[in-house]
Structures are given as C-alpha cells and as structure tokens.
Amino acid sequence: MNKVIIYHNPRCSKSRNAVALLEEQGVEAEVVKYLETPPSREELKAILDILGLSAKGLMRSKETLYKELGINEINDEDMLIGLMVANPKLIERPIVIKDGKAAIGRPIENIVALLK
C-alpha cells in the first residue's frame, strides 16, 4: 500500500474516529496535526486538486473565523487559500490522502470508500 496521510485535529471527534478507523484497518498513516503544522499554499492547492474542490469547498463555513473574516464575500481562490494557510482552523477535517486520491471524513464512510 502506498503512503497514506491524514490531516488531523486531535480535538475533533470526527478526526479521532478517522484515525481509529485507519488503525482498525491496519493502515499505517502519516498523521499531520495541521493546526500545529499547517499545509503550505502548494500542499493546499494539491489537496484541492485531488479533491476536485474550490477553496471554499474545503473551508469550515460554520467556523466563527469564517464569518469574522467575511469569507462568504471573497471569491479569489488565491486569497482563500492564503487565508487557510494563515488560519488552518478554517480547513475542514479530517482529510485522508491515499494513492493520489483524497476524501474528507465527513461522513466517515468517505474514508472507508477511499481505503477500498
């Protein structure tokens, strides 16, 4: 099996469930605590490409910071990516990458499908 990466926030139950699922499946994954080690602009662009999402599609729209920064009114992809780099709290979680494919673990069944 190729390398598996999970962008993880230990304080998030969905993210913890995703790590537990990987462990149950015997998948050795590189765990990136993205709040401590945020992805670079290039990494985020690559993740967005793999997911087939726009920057807003990867953002936590219910996050207070999303509203405070007025992100709903911003349509510039580079600016939105920059905001996620500067404020990784805005990034949806967990994200699992495997074999050039990726899934957001909401719901966890997305990760189950990715592992097949």
Backbone hydrogen bonds, N-H to C=O, Kabsch-Sander energy under -0.5 kcal/mol:
donor,donor_aa,acceptor,acceptor_aa,energy
4,V,28,E,-0.6
5,I,97,I,-2.2
6,I,30,E,-2.6
7,Y,95,I,-3.0
8,H,6,I,-0.7
8,H,32,V,-2.9
12,C,9,N,-2.3
13,S,11,R,-0.5
16,R,12,C,-2.5
17,N,13,S,-2.6
18,A,14,K,-1.7
19,V,15,S,-2.0
20,A,16,R,-2.4
21,L,17,N,-2.4
22,L,18,A,-2.3
23,E,19,V,-2.4
24,E,20,A,-2.8
25,Q,21,L,-2.1
26,G,23,E,-1.4
27,V,22,L,-2.9
28,E,26,G,-0.6
29,A,27,V,-0.7
30,E,4,V,-3.2
31,V,29,A,-0.7
32,V,6,I,-3.1
32,V,30,E,-0.7
33,K,31,V,-0.7
34,Y,8,H,-0.7
34,Y,32,V,-1.7
36,E,33,K,-1.5
37,T,33,K,-2.5
44,L,40,S,-2.6
45,K,41,R,-2.3
46,A,42,E,-2.2
47,I,43,E,-2.5
48,L,44,L,-2.8
49,D,45,K,-2.3
50,I,46,A,-2.5
51,L,47,I,-2.6
52,G,48,L,-1.7
53,L,48,L,-1.9
57,G,54,S,-0.5
58,L,54,S,-0.6
58,L,55,A,-1.5
59,M,56,K,-1.3
60,R,90,L,-3.0
61,S,59,M,-1.3
63,E,60,R,-1.7
66,Y,63,E,-0.8
67,K,63,E,-1.3
68,E,64,T,-2.6
69,L,65,L,-2.5
70,G,67,K,-1.3
71,I,66,Y,-2.1
73,E,70,G,-1.7
74,I,71,I,-1.7
77,E,75,N,-0.8
80,L,76,D,-2.5
81,I,77,E,-2.8
82,G,78,D,-2.3
83,L,79,M,-2.1
84,M,80,L,-1.8
85,V,81,I,-2.3
86,A,82,G,-2.4
87,N,83,L,-1.9
90,L,87,N,-2.6
91,I,88,P,-1.9
92,E,58,L,-3.2
95,I,7,Y,-1.4
96,V,103,A,-2.7
97,I,5,I,-2.9
98,K,101,K,-2.9
99,D,3,K,-0.7
101,K,98,K,-2.1
103,A,96,V,-2.1
105,G,94,P,-2.9
105,G,103,A,-0.5
106,R,104,I,-1.4
110,N,107,P,-2.0
111,I,108,I,-1.2
112,V,108,I,-1.8
113,A,109,E,-2.4
114,L,110,N,-1.5
115,L,111,I,-2.0
116,K,112,V,-0.7
116,K,113,A,-0.7
